[in-house]
Amino acid sequence: MIHHHRDLTDADVFRLIRRTPALVGGHCGYKIYGTLTCKGGKRMKRSNRVFFASVQEAEAHGYRPCGNCMRDAYKAWKGKQTK
């Protein structure tokens, strides 16, 4: 299930993170997802941030891996794009 950060209170976000161990964050404008500890993700505006329950869910919504925090997944994605 996709959650937009702009629609959640801080308490909702903390509850969501505690409840969903495989949670990943994404940028709805750039269609990039990554870990919640990523430097780039932490600097993201609240209005652009979305949360996914899994990597598979993020990819199903058309998001790609972050080149910073998910380097191996990004390289694999990039390799598929150049073929």
C-alpha positions in Angstrom: 0.0 0.0 0.0 1.4 3.4 -1.0 1.3 6.1 1.7 2.0 9.8 0.9 4.0 11.5 3.7 2.1 14.7 3.2 -1.1 12.9 4.3 0.5 11.5 7.5 1.2 13.0 10.9 4.6 12.4 12.4 3.0 9.9 14.8 1.5 8.1 11.8 4.9 7.8 10.1 6.6 6.4 13.3 3.8 3.9 13.6 4.0 2.9 10.0 7.8 2.4 10.2 7.5 0.3 13.4 4.7 -1.8 11.9 6.3 -2.5 8.5 9.9 -3.8 8.8 10.5 -3.9 5.0 9.3 -0.3 4.4 11.0 1.7 1.7 10.7 5.3 0.8 10.3 7.0 -2.6 10.2 10.3 -4.3 6.9 10.6 -6.2 8.3 13.1 -8.7 11.5 11.3 -9.7 10.0 7.8 -9.2 13.0 6.6 -7.2 12.8 4.4 -4.1 15.4 3.6 -1.4 16.0 2.8 2.2 14.7 5.1 5.0 18.3 5.7 6.1 19.5 7.1 2.8 21.0 10.6 2.9 19.1 11.7 -0.2 15.9 10.3 1.1 16.3 12.2 4.4 16.6 15.5 2.6 13.5 14.9 0.5 10.6 17.3 1.0 7.7 15.7 2.9 5.3 16.6 0.0 7.4 14.4 -2.4 7.9 11.4 -0.1 5.9 8.2 -0.4 6.2 4.9 1.5 6.0 1.4 0.2 5.7 -1.9 2.1 8.3 -3.6 -0.1 10.7 -3.1 -3.0 8.4 -5.2 -5.2 5.5 -2.8 -4.5 7.7 0.2 -5.4 8.8 -1.4 -8.6 5.2 -2.3 -9.4 4.3 1.4 -9.2 7.1 2.2 -11.7 9.8 3.4 -9.3 13.5 2.6 -9.8 16.2 1.9 -7.1 18.3 4.7 -5.6 21.8 4.8 -7.0 23.1 5.9 -3.6 21.7 3.5 -1.0 20.8 0.6 -3.3 23.8 0.6 -5.5 23.7 -3.1 -6.6 19.9 -3.0 -7.4 20.5 0.3 -9.3 23.3 -1.2 -11.4 21.0 -4.2 -12.2 18.2 -1.8 -13.1 20.5 0.3 -15.2 21.8 -2.7 -17.1 18.3 -3.7 -18.0 17.6 -0.1 -19.3 20.5 -0.1 -21.7 19.6 -3.3 -23.5 
